[in-house]
Structure formats: C-alpha cells, structure tokens
C-alpha cells in the first residue's frame, strides 16, 4: 500500500496513501469535520440531559402535590416546558463560569422558583413552583452536567426520595416549599458526607431502587 505523502502547493491538497486532505489557513477539512461532529455530539447530549432533568423533576408521584394546575393537560404544557428548558440553558451558562458559594446556589434556586412562578403561574398547582421541585430541577441538571464533563463540581446534590431515605431525612421534596427545610436537609447531608464533598458522596451512594450492579 502506498503511504507516500505528497503536497500540491497550488490547491493546498495533501495526498497520503490514496486519501486527499485540503488545508486552508493551517486548518484541514478533517479538523473542521471533527470539530463540527464534536459540536453535534455536545448539542445532542445537552438536549437529552435536559429531557432527563425535566422528566425527573416534574414527576412527583404525589397526587396531593402535583406540579401542574388541573386545567392543563399534557399537550397544553409545552410553553411551560419550553420556559424550563430555557432555565436549564441559563443554569449551564451560570455554572460554567466556575464554582459558586452555597449562599449563591440557594439564592439561585429561590430566584428560579420565583421567576417561573411569576411568568407561568397559570400552569402550576396553586400558582407557584415549589422550592423542593426547583432544587430537584437545578441540582439534578447540575449533576448531569458535572458528570458529563460540562461544568465543575456543583455545591449540592439533588435531594430526592432515594437520598432522603438513605440519609434518614425528614424532607419531602415533592411537597416542601421552604428554603429553610432544604438548607436543614443539606446541613444533615454534609455531616454524613464528610470528609467527601456532597456531590461526590451522593454520586457514590445513589442507586436507583431497581438498579442492578454489573
């Protein structure tokens, strides 16, 4: 097989073993193709992670504390979900700048809940997005982004039913609308996680109830 390398200075074409590559301004077409493919993969993964976040955060299984107002059926909820997807994109931009303090993080969860409640109250049960649901939305998406390598380690972990039961917490994320209750739950988790960080501890401890080790 011919692996000789030849270069045509007239058209910038490199010939290697029967393959042609074009170089422009020091960048080969193969580099451009690889970069475009990487962008496509990243876009796909981010979108799919958003779907997983929304599905988990909006599925409470608590009939007494639903997410949506009863007047809105599944096919009518698209504007609300679109707004939440914009919030997920904003989360990534904010947390891509580096680690944040716990106070900033709690403030962010609170502001998201207030913002969504103000702009999309008609879609929501009792007209507001509860703090417990907002923390699940923010923390779970940050966990996905962190594990996927898009951001640095987040300050907290999702506080859901599995972690609540594992840690013996008296905290129900599906019904709680209290920042103080959330902060108390986080304080208890931090004690259990020590000396590990909360995100690392939760990642190592979290197992779905039907998960089988392989």
C-alpha positions in Angstrom: 0.0 0.0 0.0 1.3 3.5 -0.9 1.7 5.6 2.2 3.8 8.3 0.5 2.9 11.9 1.3 2.8 14.5 -1.4 1.7 18.1 -1.3 0.3 20.2 -4.1 1.1 23.9 -3.3 -1.4 25.1 -6.0 -4.6 23.9 -4.3 -3.3 23.0 -0.8 -4.1 19.4 -1.3 -2.2 16.7 0.7 -2.2 13.2 -0.7 -1.5 10.4 1.8 -1.9 6.8 0.8 -4.8 7.3 -1.6 -6.6 9.9 0.6 -6.8 13.6 -0.1 -6.9 16.4 2.5 -7.3 20.1 1.9 -5.6 22.5 4.2 -6.7 26.2 4.3 -5.1 28.7 6.7 -3.4 25.9 8.6 -6.7 24.0 9.3 -7.5 20.8 7.5 -11.0 19.9 6.4 -10.8 16.9 8.6 -10.2 19.2 11.6 -13.3 21.2 10.6 -15.3 18.0 10.2 -14.2 16.6 13.6 -15.0 19.9 15.3 -18.4 20.0 13.7 -19.1 16.4 14.8 -18.0 17.2 18.3 -20.4 20.2 18.4 -23.2 17.9 17.2 -22.5 15.3 19.8 -22.4 18.0 22.6 -25.6 19.6 21.4 -27.3 16.2 21.3 -26.1 15.2 24.8 -27.1 18.5 26.4 -30.6 18.3 25.0 -31.0 14.7 26.2 -29.8 15.6 29.6 -32.4 18.3 29.7 -35.1 15.8 28.9 -34.0 13.6 31.7 -33.9 16.5 34.1 -37.4 17.7 33.2 -38.8 14.2 33.4 -37.4 13.5 36.8 -38.2 16.9 38.3 -41.7 17.1 37.0 -42.8 13.6 38.0 -43.5 13.7 41.7 -45.9 10.8 42.1 -47.7 12.7 44.8 -51.3 13.2 44.0 -51.8 15.8 46.7 -48.9 17.9 45.5 -49.0 17.9 41.7 -46.8 20.1 39.6 -49.5 21.3 37.1 -52.8 23.1 37.5 -55.6 20.6 36.9 -56.9 22.6 33.9 -53.8 21.9 31.8 -53.4 18.6 30.1 -50.1 17.2 28.8 -50.5 18.6 25.3 -51.1 22.1 26.7 -48.0 22.3 28.8 -45.4 22.9 26.0 -45.0 26.6 26.7 -44.2 25.9 30.4 -41.7 23.1 29.5 -40.1 25.4 26.9 -39.6 28.0 29.6 -38.0 25.4 31.9 -35.6 24.3 29.1 -34.5 28.0 28.8 -33.9 27.9 32.5 -31.7 24.8 32.1 -29.7 26.5 29.4 -29.2 29.5 31.7 -28.1 27.2 34.6 -25.3 25.8 32.4 -24.1 29.3 31.4 -24.0 30.5 35.0 -22.3 27.4 36.5 -19.9 27.1 33.6 -18.0 30.1 35.0 -16.7 28.1 37.9 -17.7 27.0 41.4 -20.2 29.1 43.4 -20.9 29.5 47.1 -23.7 27.7 48.9 -25.5 31.0 49.5 -25.4 31.9 45.8 -26.6 28.4 45.0 -29.6 28.6 47.3 -30.4 32.2 46.1 -30.3 30.9 42.5 -32.8 28.1 43.3 -35.1 30.5 45.1 -34.9 33.1 42.2 -35.7 30.4 39.6 -38.8 29.3 41.6 -40.0 32.9 41.9 -39.3 33.7 38.3 -41.1 30.7 36.9 -44.0 31.2 39.3 -44.4 34.8 38.2 -44.2 34.1 34.4 -46.1 30.8 34.3 -48.3 30.7 37.3 -51.4 29.6 35.3 -49.7 26.3 34.5 -48.8 25.5 38.1 -50.7 23.9 41.0 -51.6 26.7 43.5 -49.9 29.1 41.0 -46.3 28.5 42.1 -43.3 26.3 41.6 -42.4 24.9 45.0 -38.8 25.2 46.3 -38.4 21.5 46.6 -39.2 20.9 43.0 -36.9 23.8 42.0 -34.0 22.4 43.9 -34.5 19.0 42.2 -34.6 20.7 38.8 -31.4 22.7 39.4 -29.4 20.2 41.4 -30.2 17.2 39.1 -29.3 19.2 36.0 -26.1 20.3 37.5 -25.3 16.7 38.5 -25.8 15.6 34.9 -23.7 18.5 33.5 -20.9 17.7 36.0 -20.8 14.0 35.3 -20.9 14.8 31.6 -17.9 17.0 32.0 -19.5 20.3 31.1 -19.1 22.1 34.4 -17.1 21.9 37.6 -18.4 20.1 40.6 -21.7 21.7 41.9 -22.1 22.7 45.6 -25.1 20.5 46.4 -26.7 17.3 45.2 -30.3 16.5 44.3 -32.3 15.9 47.4 -34.9 13.3 46.3 -36.7 10.4 47.9 -33.7 8.0 47.4 -31.2 10.2 49.2 -33.8 11.2 51.8 -34.4 7.6 52.7 -30.7 6.7 52.6 -29.8 9.6 54.9 -32.9 9.3 57.1 -34.0 12.8 56.4 -37.4 14.3 57.3 -37.6 16.1 54.0 -40.2 15.7 51.1 -39.0 17.5 48.0 -42.4 17.0 46.3 -44.3 19.0 48.9 -41.8 21.3 50.5 -41.9 25.0 49.6 -39.4 26.0 52.2 -35.8 27.1 51.6 -35.1 26.6 55.4 -36.2 23.0 55.2 -33.9 22.5 52.2 -31.0 24.1 53.9 -31.6 21.9 57.0 -31.6 18.8 54.8 -28.4 19.9 53.2 -26.7 20.5 56.5 -27.6 17.0 57.6 -26.3 15.6 54.3 -23.0 17.5 54.7 -22.4 15.9 58.0 -23.0 12.4 56.6 -20.8 13.1 53.5 -17.8 14.4 55.4 -15.0 14.2 54.6 -16.2 13.8 51.0 -17.9 16.7 49.2 -21.7 16.4 48.9 -21.7 15.9 45.1 -19.1 13.1 45.3 -20.8 11.4 48.2 -24.2 11.4 46.6 -22.8 10.1 43.3 -21.1 7.2 45.1 -24.1 6.5 47.3 -27.0 7.0 44.9 -28.6 3.8 43.5 -32.0 3.5 41.9 -34.3 1.2 43.8 -34.4 -1.2 40.9 -30.7 -0.8 40.0 -28.7 -4.0 39.5 -24.9 -3.8 39.8 -23.0 -5.0 36.7 
